[in-house]
Every structure is written in structure tokens, then in C-alpha cells.
Amino acid sequence: MYWGAFSKEQEQGGRLKRHPQAVEMPKGEMFLAAITQIVRAEYGFVKAVDEGTAQDAKGQPLPLFTYPAIEYLQQFDYRQKRVFEFGAGGSTKFWMQRAQQVMSVENNAQWVQKLKPELAANVTLLHVDGDDFPWTIEQYQHGFDVIIVDSAGYRYDCASAAIGKLNQGGMIILDNADWHPNTAKFLREQGLIEVDFTGFKPGECHSSTTSVFLHRDFNFTSLAATQPSFGMGAKWIHSEAWDKPYARRQK
């Protein structure tokens, strides 16, 4: 199979154009086709759309965050971490596979009943409705290392309650931060470091922003051998010959 623009030599006689294994296309379209294949095969985007759930190419659950945010979060070791979620779903399954303990509060009773049988023993899922919802986190005596604000409503209030329960060195994740700039501003004003991850999400056809707010003493251990680690569909290149200081300072 040949994909790409034909050279003058290839165009002579029109033989290549008539060949069933040759497809003529501009370079930009060829690159777009290659990217589409990465999104399909590496990210599992088509599978997520067709099955209606946020999942990777292997069918494993993902949070409905942007792909750049997911790749960033996947590198850390959460085995000794406590996670609290405002809003349950695919993210709950994602965190229960990684964290020591997951506390999740959801304000949709039917969704809670559907989700509960699918959860592991390290998950506590609560149904709390109305204005009591954002303050649920305050009932716990201990703090949390990761707090996710991804609920149906009350996100500013959830962020406000989360601040007092964030452990030193932890993080708060605000999904759809581009839709909640006031909430993002509030979290910045608490001294957290905002890192925005803009891109596409599993199963959605528009870009979005998932923002991670890091404590100034953020100290999570990485599972990756190197940082940054290679992303999905990356070109794996590294050379010790040029990834080191070698310029000689001129006198």
C-alpha cells in the first residue's frame, strides 16, 4: 500500500494512479490519517464512543478527563493514597484500581445503585442530594491526597470544601475547568499551582480542559522509569550523546 503525493517520476504514464494499492493524497491528509490511527488504536477513542463509556484501547475504565490529563495522572504511584471524588463513574473504577482508599459522593440516586455492584471493597460510595452534597467531605477526620471535583453542579462549593481536606503534598483535580473559571481562580488563590491539560476526552468530539491544582509541596512518586515518560503514539527517541551538556564555553 502506498499513501502520499506522487512524484513526477511516479506520475509518468499514470500507472501508479491506476494501481489499486496506491492512494494519492496531500502530505497533510496523510499525516492526519496517521494521527487518526493512533487515536483509534492507541487511545481507543472509537471503542469509547461506540460503547458509550470512557475506556482505553484495552477496555479498562478511564476518568472522563482530557487525554493529556489522564496520561499525566497515570504515571504516579497511588498505592498509599486516599482519594475523594465529588461525582462517581468511570473515574471511580480508575482510582479503585490504583489507590489505597476511594471515597466518592454522588447526587444521582439511580446512578449510585447502578454503579455500586461494580465497585471494589476499597471504595465507599455515598448518595447525598441537594445543598448537603459539597460538604460531605467534611465528615471525615482525615485528609485526602487526591480530591476530584467533577460533579453535576456545586463545583465551586466542592472546591471550597476540598481545600480544608487536602493533605500536604496532594492535588485537586477540576474537570471542565474552562467552564468553571471562577472555581479555578478560587483554587489558585489558595496557593495551589494550576496546570491545565487541554485536549480531547474519551468519547467526546470537542476539546475540553482538565486542570490539576498541585500543593506547593507536591511529592507523589512516579511509577515511570523516566520523567517525562513517552506518551501514547510517541516516537521513542533518546540519545545520551546529545541529552547532556557538551557545549564548550568560549573564552
N, C-alpha and C positions, 0 to 999 in steps of 0.2 A: 504493500500500500504506500502510495506517495501522496503527501499533503503539502501544499505550498504553491508559491508562484513559480511559473515555468520560466526558465531562462530562454534566451534567443535560440540557443542550440536545441533545447528541448522542444521548442515550438516549431522547428523546421519540419515541414511535411505534415504537421498536425497529428502525427502518430501518437504522441503522448496524450493529447486531448481525447483521443478516441479510445485510449486504453482503459478498461473497466476498473483497474486498480489505482488510477490516478485521479486526484481531485485537485483542481486548481482553485486556490483561494489566496487572498492577500495575507501578508505576514501577521497583521493584527488579528485577523479572524483565526488564523492557525494557532496563535498563542492563546486566544480566548477559548478555543476548543480544548487546548491542553489544560487550562485552568479549570474548565468545566469538569473535566475528567478527574482532576484532583478533588474538587468539591464533592463529586459523586462517590468516588472510590475511597478516598482517604477520610473525608469528613462524614460521609454517609448522609448527605443532605437530602437526596431524593428519597431514601428509605424513611427518613424522619418525616418528610412531607406526606408520603403515601400512607404511612401507618399512624400519622397524627400524634406522635409523641416525640419529645426531644430525646434523641439517642444518637450514639455514634455508629460507625460503619459495622461494628460487631453486634449492634443491638443493645449495648449497655446504656443505662439511663444517664442523661445529662441534665444539668440545670438549664433553664431557658434563658441563659446568658449569651452574650455575643461569643463567637468562637475565639477571638483573641483573649477574652477574659477566662474562658474555660481552659485554654492551653496554659495560661499563666498560673491558674489555680491548681491545675493537675500536677504541677511539679513539686508541691510541698508535702511534707510528712505530717499527717493529722492524727496519727495513731494515739497520741496522748492529749488530744484537743477536744474541748467541748464546743459544740455548735448550737446556736439558737437560730431558728427560722421564723420570720413573720411571713407566712404563706407556705403551704406544703405542696408537694407534687413530685415531679421528676427529680428536682433538686434534693428532696428528702432521701430518695434512693441513692443518689450520687454520694451524699455525705455519709449515709449509714455504712457504705462500703469502705469509707476512709477514716472516719472519726471514731473516737472512743465513745462519745455520747452525743445524741442529737435530740434536742427539744424543739418541737415545732408546734406553732399555733396557727389554726386555720378558722376563717369565719364562714365557710360554706359547709353546712352540716352534711349534705349529701356527698360532697367530695371527701369528707373525713371518713364516712362509712365505706366508701369505695376503696379508699387508699389503705385503711388500717390493715386488712388481711395481707397486704403485700409488703409490710414493713418488718424489719428485723427486731430482735429483742433490745437492741441498744437505742431504739427510738421511742420517745414519748410524744404522742400526738394528741393535742388538746383542741376541742372546739370551743371557741369563745366568740360571741357575736356582739355587735354594737360598740359603744364607746369604751367598753372594758377591754376591747381587743388589744390596743397598743401597750397597755400597762401590765399585760400578763407576765412579761419578763421580770417584773419587779418582785414576784412572789418567790423567786429563787434567792437563797442566801449567797450562793457562789456566783462568780462571774463567768463570762464566756470568751473563748479565744477567737471565734468567728461568729459574727452576727449578720444575718442576711435580711435585708429589707426588700421584700418582693411580694407584698400583699395586695389584695384588692381593696384599695383605699387606705387611709390613715398613715401614709408613708412618712409624712413629716413627724407625726406623733410617735410612730415607731422608732424613728431615728433619735428623737428626743429621749425616749425611754432607754434606748440602747446605749447611749453614752455612759450612763452610770453603771452599766453592767459589762463594759468591755474590759477585759483583762489587759494589763500592761503587756505591750508587745503584740497585741492582737490586731484584727481588722474588721471593718464593717463593709459589707457589700451592698450597694444600692443599685438595683436593676432599673432600667429605663430612666437613668439619671438625666438624660436630655429632656424628659418630660417633667422632671421634678427639680428644676434648677434652684428653687428656694431651699429644698431639703439638702441638696448638695452644698449650697452655701453655708447652711447651718453646720453641717459636719466639718467643713473647712474651718469655720470659726471656732470650733472646739480644739483646734490644733492638730487635726489629723491631716495626713498627706494624701491628697487626691490624685489617683491615677485613673485616667479614663481609657476604656477599651471600646473603641467604636468599630462596628463591623456588622456582619450578618449573624443571624441566630439559626439554630436548627429548626427548620420548618417554616421560616418566615421569609417573605420576599422583599423586605425593606431593611435598611440598616438601622441600627439602634446603638445605644451606649450603656454599657455596664461599668459602673465606677467602683473602684476599690479604695477605701479610705484606711490608710495604714497608721497605726500608732507610731509615734516618733521612735520608739524602741522596738519596732517590728523585728522579730528574731526567729521566724519559722525556719526549720531545717529543710533543705531541698533534697528530694529523692534523686534528682538528676546528677549525673557524674560531673557535668559542667553547667555553668550558667553564663549566658542564656543557653537553653537546650534547643535542639533543632525542632522546628515546628512540623506539622503535618504537610507533606508535599514539598519539604525543603530540599535544597540542593546541598548535599552533605560534603562540605569542603572545609578543611582546616590544615594549615601547614605551620609547623613550628619554625620553619625557615623565615617566614615573614610575620608571624604573630609574636614578635618580640622586639625589643629595642635594638636597632642596628645602624641608625644614622650616626655619623661621626660629626660632632660639633666642630665647626670651622673656627679657627682662632682669629 
